[in-house]
């Protein structure tokens, strides 16, 4: 097989999706699968569709366009506030969009009327994470104007946490969301179809709460893709964390000093590096770099230490492991590396054949 590559086990992703949708359904919460981490891969979306997912969300309209044009029969939501410059494509390809700016919603409304369509709108509320969101004190006039516009339909209220500011979803802020929604429904005499409480970071809140309030929807990406709780990056019980395997090839293997010698200045990325003195070590250079991965979120499946990474080279201490030039090294990956790998044209995407491993699920170890 070519290298570097990312091996993708679709059955494991489908298994994770089915487990999470069943879990959240126990308290009346439905799931939109977020595909931005895999660049809207139609192959992955199709596997999730087979698992029972019927709603996909992505932050890039190009990814939604790609999935829709691949023939996937699902609802598509643009989960990043639309850019004014992409309004025509949003109305054409997205069924729903998350919004915070009334000027943008007016553009969506005009474009939808022009096309004889209805753009379904979810308004996002700011609850402390300080990424996107309307301040609670400003939401009522916004709801009033959105409801008055032709071409758009207000179907819900949502929020986003634990992305920019790292603010965890808690009983307090989820109850605050329900309170805002309840007040809006009473004031305007409406019932929202969607109350979107957040993302994969809502897992701990969900499993611990006895009452989800009015929250009936979550946008789940990383938990499906990597099987982990995004607040701790620990595995969610009974999910696969190894649906993606990064494979890179050794292109140099030599015994060298563990510390650079000579006068030290900045490296290629503007930092002055510091290295531990380990004496002479066996150093492997792998043909992959920062253009492809985040060096902080790749984890060798062999007992090797990552010494550093440049644009195109990953350097490991592989002392005593018996590797050879041309050997392949496998890695587990985190979310930021998944994003880069799926975007990199230098990393081959390999979809592995469907298997029968899913019947019993992953090992508890």
N, C-alpha and C positions, 0 to 999 in steps of 0.2 A: 504493500500500500504506500501511497505518497506520504511524505512527511514535510513539515509538520501537518497534523490533522487533528480534528476534533471528532471523536466517535460518539454517536448519538444513539442511545437505546430508546426507541420510541415507546416500547411496551412499558418501560419504567415510568416514563412521563405520563402515559395514559393511566397507569396504576395510581400514581400520586394524585392525578386529577380526580379520579373516581373516588378515592379515599377522602379527599378534602371536600368534594361536593357532598358526599354522604354525611361527613361530620358536620358541616355547616347547616345542612338541611335539618338536622335534629332540632335546631332552634329557629327554623324558618328563615334562614339566611341563604340567598342564592349567590352564585359565584360567576364573575366575569374573569376569564383567563387572560392575563396580560402577556402579550407576546413581544414586547419591546426588547426584552433580554435576548431574544433569538432573531431579531430583525424581521419579525413577521414571517418566519419560515412557513410556507404552505404545508410542507411535509409534517412539521411538528403540529401545526394547527389542525391538520387533518386527523392526526392521531388523537388529539384532545377531543375533537369532534366525535370520534368513534367512542370515546370514553363517557360521553354524555354531556360534555360542555357544548353550549349553544350560543354563547356570547363571548366575544373577544374584544379586548381593549388594547390600544397601542397609542404611543405618544407621537408617532410619525404617520402622517396621512399616506406617505409613500408605501409604508408597510401594509396599511389597510387596503390600499389600492391593489397591492400585489396579492393579498389573500383573497380579496373579492374577485379579482380577475382570474384567479386559479379555480374559481367555481365553488368555493366553500359556502355552504348554505347556513349562514349564521347571522347574528346581529353584531354590528361593528361599532365600537365606541372610540372616539378620539379622546384620550384621557389627558392630553395637554391642551391648555387653552389655545384655540385656533389663532394662527397668525392672520391678520387682515389680508396678506398677500396670497393666502391659500384658500380663501372662502369658497371659491367655485369648486375646488376639489373636495373640500369638506362636505359640502351639500351633495355632491355627486356620489361620494364613496362611503361616508359615515352616516349611520342611522341616528347616532346620538353623539353629542359633544358636551364635554365639561367646560363650563364657562365662568368667568369672573368679571368681564368687562362689558358694560351695556353697549358701548360703541360697536364692539365686535358682534354682539347678538343682533343689533340692528342690521349690520351687513349680512349676517346669516339669514335674517328674516327676508330682506329684500331679494337675495339670491334665490332663496327657496320659493318665494312667490313667483319670481321670474321663471323658474323651472317647473312650477306646478307641484312642488314637493313640500313636505313638512319636516323641518329639522327639530329633533327632540333634544331638549335642553335639560342638563342637570347643573344647578348653581352650586359652586363650591364655597364653603364657609371657612373662614380662618379661625382655628381653635388653638393657635399657639406655636405651630411648627414654622410659621413665617415663610412658607413657600407660596403657593397660590391660595387665594381665598378672599371672600368678601367679609369685611368686619361685621359681626352680628348686628351692630347698631345701624348698619347701612342696608341690610338685606330687604327690609319691607318695601321701600320704594322701588327697589330693583325688581322684586317679584311682581309688584303692581304693573310696572312698565312691560316686563316680559309677557305677562298675561294679556296685555292689550295689543301685542304685535301679531299681525298676520304672518304666516309662514313658519312660525316656531311654536312648539308646544312645550310648556314647562312640565316635565315628568318627575322631577326629583330634586333632592338636596343631598349634598355630599360633603365630605371633608377629607383631608389628607394629613397624616402624621408620620413621624419617624423617618422622614426623607431628608429634609434640609437641616432642621434644627434638632433632630433626634428625639423629639418629644414622643413619649410612649403613649399609645392608646390606653386609657384607664377608665374605671367606672365613672369617674368624675367628668371627663371630657366627652365620653359617649352619652352620658345622661344629659349633658349640656346640649349635644347635638339633637337628641330626642326632644328636649324642651323647646329648642328653636323650631324644629319641624312642627311640633304640636301647636305652638303659638301661631305659626304661619297658616296651618290648616284651618284653625278656628277663625282667624281673622279674615281669610280669603274664601272660606267655604269650599276648600278643595281637599282631596286626598291624594298625596303623592304616591306614584307608582314605585318609586325608588328612593330609599334612604341609604346612601352608600357610606358606610362607616369607616372605610379606609382600605387597607391593603394587607399584605402578608404579615405586617407587624401587629395586626389585630388578633393574632392567634392566642396569645396568653390571656388577653382580656376575654376572648370568646369562651375559652375552656373554663375560666374561673367564674364568670358571671352567672348569676341565676336568672337574670332578666336582661335581654338585649335591647329592651325598650322598643323604639320604632325602627331601629336598624334592621334592614332586610336584605342588604347587599354588601358584598366586598369585592375588591379588585385584586386578584391573587396572581402573582407572577413568580417570584423567587421560591415560594413554598412549593409550588408545583414543579418548577424546573430543578431546584437543588434540594428539596425536601427538608428545608431548615426553617427554624424560627429566626426571623430577621433581627430581632432585638438582641439575640445572643449568638446567632449563627450555630446553635445546637440543633441536632437532628430532631425533627418532629417524629414521635413514635410511629412505627410501622410505615414510614416513607423511605423511598430510595434517595440517597444522597449522591449516588454515582451514576446518574443517567448520562453524564458527559465525562468523557475521558480525553484529556489532552495528551497527544503523543508527539515527542520531539526527538530528533536524531543527533547523536554525538558526531561532531565533525573534527574535534581535536581532543586528545587524551595524553597528558604529559604530567610528569612530576615537576613541580615548580615551587618556589617559596610561597608562603601564604600571605606575605605582605609585599606590596609594591616597593621597589627601591629606586632611589633618585629623589629629586626635589618635587614635592607634591603641590599641585595647584588644583583648580577646579576640574571636575570630570566633565563629560559631554553634556551633563544636565545641570551644570552650574553649582554643584555641591563639592565640598572637600571631603572625600571619603576617608573612613577610618576602618582598618582591618585588624582583627585579632591575630596575634602571632601564634600560629599552630606549627611552626617549623615547615619543612617540606611536605607537601600534600599532593595527592593525585587529583588533578583538576580536569574536569570534562567541560568542554564548550559545546553547547547545543545550539542548533540553528533555529533559534526563535528569540524574539526580543520585545522591547517595549512597544514596537509598532503592532504587536500581536496580542500581548498579554500585560496584565498588571503583576509585576514581580512580587507584590505583597500578598496576592491571592492565588498562587499556584503552590501545590503541595505534592512533592514527589512521593510516589508509592514505593520507592526504595529508600534505604537509610542513607540518604544523601543530604547535605546541607547546601542551601542556595547561598553563594558568596556574593553575587551581584548580577546585574543585568544592564546591558546597553541596548542601543536601538535594535540590533540584530543578533546579539549573542547573549546566551544565558550561561553563567559559569557556576558549576557545582563542585563541591568537595565530595569525591566518590572513592576516597581511599579505602582499599581493601575489598571493593565490590566486584572486581574482575570484569569490568566493562571493556568493550573494544570500540574502536572507531566504526561507526555504522550502526552501533546498538541503538535501540529505541528505549526511551524512558517515558513512563506513563505518569501523569499528574492528575490529582483531583483539582478542582477549580472553584473559586468563589465567584460572586455575582459580577464584580467589576471586570474580571478576566473573561467571563462568559460574554459580556457585552463586546469586549474588544475582539475576541476570537471570532464571534459570529459576524462581525463587521469586516474582519481582515480578509482581503482577497488572497493573502499569502498562506492562509490556513485552509486546507481541504476539509470540506464537510462530508463526513461519511456516516450514512444512516445504516445502522446494522440491521440484519434480518430479524423479523419478528420471532420471538421465542416463546417457550411455554413456562418461563420462570415466574410469571406473574400470579399463578394460582395460589401460591403459598405466601407471597410477599417476601420482603427482605429479612435477613437474619436480624435478631434483636441485638446482636453485638455491635 
